[in-house]
Every structure is written in C-alpha cells, then in structure tokens.
Amino acid sequence: MISLFTSSSRYLSSSEKSANISDYTVKDINLNEVKLSYYKGKVLLIVNVASKCGFTSQYKSLQKIYETYKNRGFAILGFPCNDFGGQEPGTNEEIKSFCSLNYDVTFPIFDKVHVKGDEKAPLFDLLTNNTVTGKSSIKWNFEKFLIDKDGNIVDRFRSVTKPENKKITSLIEKELGK
C-alpha cells in the first residue's frame, strides 16, 4: 500500500527556522498533521520527484533501495514537485496511481511542494541552505538528501546520481550502522 502525505501549510519564520528536519510538520493525504519527528531514529533519503521527467525511472531504483533497507530503519520520502518544466502536473490521486501502477512504490509520497523560489517549502529551504550541503538551489527533479537518524543532513546528490550509486548506498549503510 502506498502512503501519501501533503506538505505543511505551516511556514516557519526566519527566527523559527530549524536546522533539523524533525522540527518540521507535514500533512498526510487526509490532511492529518504528521510531524517529521515520527521518522526520528530512521535514516532518510528525501527526494523531489516528478512523473513526467527524464529521471522518473529512478522511482524503480528508489523502491529497490527502500525494500533493501526499510527493515533496518531506513525510509524514503518523496516530494512531488512541478517547479521544473511542469513535469508533475497530476493531482494526489493521479500521482498515487502513477507511482503504484508503474513502479510499485510503497515508500511515502507527499503532496506537491515548491522546492525553489518565493514559495519554497520550509523543509526544502533547510535542505538547500545549510552548513552541510551549502547554499545551492535544486537544479532539477530527483535531487536527493540523506538524513541521519537524528534528523540532520548528511549529504546531497544531484539528479544525475542514481539512487543505487555506491556513494549513496555506502552512506546509507554507514548511517544505519551508527
């Protein structure tokens, strides 16, 4: 079963800005609030995704590494994004259906968020402006952010880096071993 979540309508002010993803709240598809602290204790890979992108086939690899590591305390959080070429025009139901029917996705998929510009979601503001991965905007869909068990950013990978890349899987293994 695929679980879907929607982005939070709560935006943190500059003075509230957290350096830890556990301090952020999102909403599930039924508009129930879900605190990202729910994932504390798990290693996460946060990815901005799209269903009509040249990198969309990465869903298959993402699902594969999710299946490989999920029982060891790993999760993938997918955030659909329509910021790059309108490559995620679907509704929640269309996105859910697409992910399920085409890639058998079972990791959590969130509602569309903006990952750049004035409407950038607070979580993605943190992911693109911090002391670990620096200050750099997301260039395209399927950028990946590795998060440790405490909710801290470990590393960032551009779209061209496939999910099964040894650098990503080695870091996942390392973080799971801590």
C-alpha contacts under 8 A as a table, 3 or more apart, distances in Angstrom:
res1	aa1	res2	aa2	distance
1	M	106	T	5.86
2	I	96	K	7.20
2	I	100	S	6.88
2	I	105	V	6.35
2	I	106	T	4.48
2	I	107	F	6.45
2	I	108	P	6.59
2	I	109	I	7.68
3	S	106	T	6.83
3	S	107	F	6.77
3	S	108	P	4.89
3	S	109	I	6.34
4	L	28	D	5.99
4	L	29	I	5.38
4	L	92	N	7.92
4	L	96	K	7.20
4	L	108	P	5.47
4	L	109	I	4.65
4	L	110	F	5.20
4	L	111	D	7.15
5	F	26	V	7.13
5	F	27	K	5.55
5	F	28	D	3.36
5	F	29	I	4.61
5	F	30	N	7.77
5	F	31	L	7.83
5	F	108	P	6.95
5	F	109	I	5.96
5	F	110	F	3.95
5	F	111	D	5.64
6	T	26	V	6.18
6	T	27	K	4.62
6	T	28	D	4.83
6	T	29	I	5.41
6	T	31	L	6.96
6	T	110	F	4.72
6	T	111	D	3.80
6	T	112	K	7.01
7	S	26	V	4.78
7	S	27	K	5.45
7	S	28	D	7.60
7	S	110	F	6.40
7	S	111	D	5.52
7	S	112	K	6.92
7	S	113	V	6.35
7	S	121	A	7.85
8	S	11	Y	7.45
8	S	25	T	5.89
8	S	26	V	4.01
8	S	27	K	5.38
8	S	33	E	7.77
9	S	26	V	7.60
10	R	25	T	7.52
11	Y	121	A	7.51
11	Y	122	P	6.13
12	L	15	S	7.81
12	L	16	E	5.45
12	L	17	K	5.83
12	L	122	P	6.61
13	S	16	E	5.10
13	S	17	K	6.21
14	S	17	K	5.18
17	K	126	L	7.92
18	S	21	I	7.33
18	S	23	D	6.49
18	S	24	Y	8.00
18	S	126	L	7.51
19	A	126	L	6.60
19	A	130	N	7.42
19	A	152	N	7.36
20	N	23	D	5.99
20	N	24	Y	7.96
20	N	150	D	7.99
20	N	151	G	5.33
20	N	152	N	5.31
20	N	153	I	7.58
21	I	24	Y	5.60
21	I	36	L	6.54
21	I	37	S	7.54
21	I	123	L	6.81
21	I	126	L	7.93
21	I	151	G	5.16
21	I	152	N	6.68
22	S	35	K	7.10
22	S	36	L	4.81
22	S	37	S	4.11
22	S	38	Y	7.66
22	S	39	Y	7.48
22	S	40	K	6.66
22	S	150	D	7.69
22	S	151	G	5.35
23	D	35	K	7.36
23	D	36	L	6.73
23	D	37	S	6.50
24	Y	35	K	6.14
24	Y	36	L	5.69
24	Y	37	S	7.55
24	Y	123	L	6.86
25	T	33	E	6.64
25	T	34	V	5.71
25	T	35	K	4.24
25	T	36	L	5.71
26	V	33	E	5.76
26	V	34	V	5.24
26	V	35	K	6.15
26	V	36	L	7.12
27	K	30	N	7.53
27	K	31	L	5.01
27	K	32	N	5.21
27	K	33	E	4.33
27	K	34	V	5.46
28	D	31	L	5.03
28	D	32	N	5.28
28	D	33	E	6.36
28	D	34	V	6.55
28	D	110	F	7.19
28	D	111	D	7.99
29	I	32	N	7.34
29	I	92	N	7.61
29	I	110	F	7.67
29	I	111	D	7.32
34	V	38	Y	7.34
35	K	38	Y	5.71
36	L	39	Y	5.64
36	L	40	K	7.37
37	S	40	K	5.01
37	S	151	G	7.76
39	Y	42	K	5.55
39	Y	44	L	7.96
39	Y	149	K	7.93
39	Y	151	G	8.00
40	K	149	K	5.66
40	K	150	D	5.69
40	K	151	G	6.21
41	G	73	G	7.14
41	G	148	D	7.97
41	G	149	K	4.27
41	G	150	D	6.11
42	K	73	G	4.73
42	K	74	F	5.21
42	K	75	A	6.76
42	K	148	D	7.00
42	K	149	K	4.62
42	K	150	D	7.75
42	K	176	L	7.91
43	V	73	G	6.27
43	V	74	F	4.72
43	V	75	A	6.40
43	V	146	L	7.41
43	V	147	I	5.73
43	V	148	D	4.84
43	V	149	K	4.86
43	V	172	I	7.12
43	V	175	E	6.66
43	V	176	L	6.49
44	L	74	F	5.78
44	L	75	A	4.97
44	L	76	I	5.52
44	L	77	L	7.10
44	L	145	F	7.92
44	L	146	L	5.76
44	L	147	I	4.91
44	L	148	D	6.60
44	L	149	K	7.61
45	L	75	A	6.53
45	L	76	I	4.74
45	L	77	L	6.28
45	L	144	K	6.33
45	L	145	F	5.47
45	L	146	L	4.64
45	L	147	I	6.23
46	I	76	I	5.87
46	I	77	L	4.83
46	I	78	G	6.04
46	I	79	F	7.54
46	I	144	K	5.62
46	I	145	F	5.06
46	I	146	L	6.53
46	I	147	I	7.62
47	V	76	I	7.49
47	V	77	L	6.31
47	V	78	G	4.98
47	V	79	F	6.08
47	V	142	F	5.57
47	V	143	E	5.61
47	V	144	K	4.60
47	V	145	F	6.50
48	N	78	G	5.85
48	N	79	F	4.64
48	N	80	P	5.58
48	N	81	C	6.03
48	N	115	V	7.75
48	N	141	N	5.57
48	N	142	F	5.03
48	N	143	E	5.96
48	N	144	K	7.15
49	V	56	T	7.33
49	V	78	G	6.06
49	V	79	F	5.67
49	V	80	P	4.56
49	V	81	C	5.99
49	V	88	E	7.96
49	V	141	N	5.46
49	V	142	F	5.09
49	V	143	E	8.00
50	A	53	C	5.90
50	A	56	T	6.26
50	A	80	P	5.39
50	A	81	C	5.99
50	A	82	N	7.09
50	A	87	Q	5.74
50	A	88	E	4.81
50	A	141	N	6.36
50	A	142	F	7.52
51	S	56	T	5.64
51	S	87	Q	6.40
51	S	88	E	5.59
51	S	95	I	7.37
51	S	98	F	7.36
51	S	99	C	7.94
52	K	56	T	6.49
52	K	87	Q	4.70
52	K	88	E	6.18
53	C	56	T	5.09
53	C	87	Q	5.70
53	C	141	N	7.32
54	G	57	S	7.40
55	F	58	Q	5.70
55	F	141	N	7.28
55	F	142	F	6.71
55	F	159	S	7.24
55	F	160	V	7.92
56	T	59	Y	5.96
56	T	142	F	7.79
57	S	60	K	5.84
57	S	61	S	7.59
58	Q	61	S	5.15
58	Q	62	L	6.03
58	Q	142	F	7.71
58	Q	162	K	6.82
58	Q	163	P	6.87
59	Y	62	L	4.97
59	Y	63	Q	6.04
59	Y	99	C	7.82
59	Y	103	Y	6.31
59	Y	105	V	7.31
60	K	63	Q	5.24
60	K	64	K	6.26
60	K	103	Y	5.64
60	K	105	V	7.86
61	S	64	K	4.90
61	S	65	I	6.27
61	S	162	K	7.62
61	S	163	P	5.84
61	S	164	E	6.25
62	L	65	I	5.37
62	L	66	Y	6.05
62	L	76	I	7.60
62	L	163	P	5.81
62	L	164	E	7.63
63	Q	66	Y	4.95
63	Q	67	E	6.12
63	Q	103	Y	7.61
63	Q	104	D	7.59
63	Q	105	V	5.85
63	Q	106	T	7.17
63	Q	107	F	7.14
64	K	67	E	5.18
64	K	68	T	6.22
65	I	68	T	4.84
65	I	69	Y	6.16
65	I	163	P	7.47
65	I	164	E	6.89
66	Y	69	Y	5.44
66	Y	70	K	5.40
66	Y	74	F	7.02
66	Y	75	A	6.30
66	Y	76	I	6.48
66	Y	107	F	7.06
67	E	70	K	5.59
67	E	71	N	7.85
68	T	71	N	7.68
69	Y	72	R	5.32
69	Y	73	G	6.85
69	Y	74	F	5.50
69	Y	75	A	7.79
70	K	73	G	5.52
70	K	74	F	4.58
70	K	75	A	5.89
71	N	74	F	7.03
72	R	176	L	7.06
73	G	176	L	6.98
74	F	176	L	7.54
75	A	107	F	6.86
76	I	107	F	5.82
76	I	108	P	6.72
77	L	107	F	6.65
77	L	108	P	5.29
77	L	109	I	5.97
77	L	110	F	7.27
78	G	107	F	7.63
78	G	108	P	6.25
78	G	109	I	4.53
78	G	110	F	5.95
79	F	109	I	5.95
79	F	110	F	4.91
79	F	111	D	6.37
79	F	112	K	6.05
79	F	113	V	6.59
80	P	88	E	6.60
80	P	109	I	7.38
80	P	110	F	6.57
80	P	111	D	6.18
80	P	112	K	4.50
80	P	113	V	6.43
81	C	84	F	7.52
81	C	87	Q	7.69
81	C	88	E	5.92
81	C	112	K	5.09
81	C	113	V	5.44
81	C	114	H	6.05
81	C	115	V	6.99
81	C	141	N	7.24
82	N	85	G	7.08
82	N	86	G	4.90
82	N	87	Q	5.56
82	N	88	E	4.59
82	N	89	P	6.30
82	N	112	K	7.07
82	N	113	V	7.67
82	N	114	H	7.23
83	D	86	G	6.21
83	D	87	Q	7.69
83	D	114	H	6.30
83	D	115	V	7.06
83	D	116	K	7.28
84	F	87	Q	6.25
84	F	140	W	6.21
84	F	141	N	6.93
86	G	89	P	6.00
90	G	93	E	7.74
90	G	94	E	5.32
90	G	95	I	5.73
91	T	94	E	5.07
91	T	95	I	6.06
92	N	95	I	5.13
92	N	96	K	6.00
92	N	111	D	6.36
93	E	96	K	5.05
93	E	97	S	6.05
94	E	97	S	5.12
94	E	98	F	5.99
95	I	98	F	5.07
95	I	99	C	6.11
96	K	99	C	5.35
96	K	100	S	6.11
96	K	109	I	7.76
97	S	100	S	5.17
97	S	101	L	5.81
98	F	101	L	5.39
98	F	102	N	5.72
98	F	103	Y	7.69
99	C	102	N	5.59
99	C	103	Y	5.39
99	C	104	D	6.23
99	C	105	V	5.41
100	S	103	Y	5.69
100	S	104	D	4.34
100	S	105	V	5.19
100	S	106	T	7.47
101	L	104	D	5.92
113	V	120	K	7.26
113	V	121	A	6.11
114	H	117	G	7.42
114	H	119	E	5.98
114	H	120	K	4.64
114	H	121	A	5.67
115	V	119	E	7.84
115	V	120	K	4.82
115	V	121	A	6.11
115	V	124	F	5.59
115	V	125	D	7.49
115	V	138	I	6.85
116	K	119	E	6.97
116	K	120	K	4.80
116	K	121	A	7.95
116	K	124	F	7.82
116	K	125	D	7.96
116	K	137	S	6.61
116	K	138	I	6.82
117	G	120	K	5.42
120	K	124	F	6.52
120	K	125	D	6.36
121	A	124	F	5.37
121	A	125	D	6.28
122	P	125	D	4.86
122	P	126	L	6.37
123	L	126	L	5.24
123	L	127	L	6.30
124	F	127	L	4.76
124	F	128	T	5.99
125	D	128	T	5.35
125	D	129	N	5.95
126	L	129	N	5.22
126	L	130	N	6.13
127	L	130	N	6.62
127	L	133	T	7.64
127	L	145	F	7.28
127	L	153	I	7.41
128	T	133	T	7.09
128	T	134	G	6.79
128	T	135	K	5.52
128	T	136	S	5.46
128	T	137	S	5.69
128	T	138	I	7.00
129	N	133	T	7.33
129	N	134	G	5.63
129	N	135	K	4.20
129	N	136	S	6.57
130	N	133	T	6.01
130	N	134	G	5.11
130	N	135	K	6.19
131	T	134	G	5.23
131	T	135	K	7.87
132	V	153	I	6.65
132	V	154	V	6.84
132	V	155	D	7.00
133	T	136	S	7.91
133	T	153	I	7.76
133	T	154	V	7.93
133	T	155	D	6.20
133	T	156	R	6.27
138	I	141	N	7.88
138	I	143	E	6.92
139	K	143	E	7.85
139	K	158	R	7.82
140	W	143	E	6.72
140	W	159	S	6.52
141	N	159	S	6.35
142	F	158	R	7.30
142	F	159	S	4.84
143	E	156	R	7.45
143	E	157	F	5.82
143	E	158	R	4.73
143	E	159	S	4.60
144	K	156	R	5.65
144	K	157	F	5.00
144	K	158	R	6.47
144	K	159	S	7.24
145	F	153	I	7.08
145	F	154	V	7.50
145	F	155	D	5.87
145	F	156	R	4.48
145	F	157	F	6.40
146	L	153	I	6.09
146	L	154	V	5.38
146	L	155	D	5.25
146	L	156	R	6.25
146	L	172	I	7.73
147	I	150	D	7.87
147	I	151	G	5.74
147	I	152	N	5.38
147	I	153	I	4.55
147	I	154	V	5.38
147	I	155	D	7.40
148	D	151	G	5.42
148	D	152	N	5.36
148	D	153	I	6.43
148	D	154	V	6.27
148	D	175	E	6.20
149	K	152	N	7.43
149	K	175	E	7.46
149	K	176	L	7.92
157	F	161	T	6.11
158	R	161	T	5.63
159	S	162	K	7.19
161	T	165	N	6.54
162	K	165	N	5.32
163	P	168	I	6.62
163	P	169	T	7.71
164	E	168	I	6.74
164	E	169	T	6.24
165	N	168	I	5.47
165	N	169	T	6.35
166	K	169	T	5.09
166	K	170	S	5.68
167	K	170	S	5.26
167	K	171	L	6.21
168	I	171	L	5.25
168	I	172	I	6.19
169	T	172	I	4.96
169	T	173	E	6.12
170	S	173	E	5.08
170	S	174	K	6.11
171	L	174	K	4.90
171	L	175	E	6.07
172	I	175	E	5.21
172	I	176	L	6.05
173	E	176	L	5.12
173	E	177	G	6.17
174	K	177	G	5.16
174	K	178	K	6.72
175	E	178	K	5.36
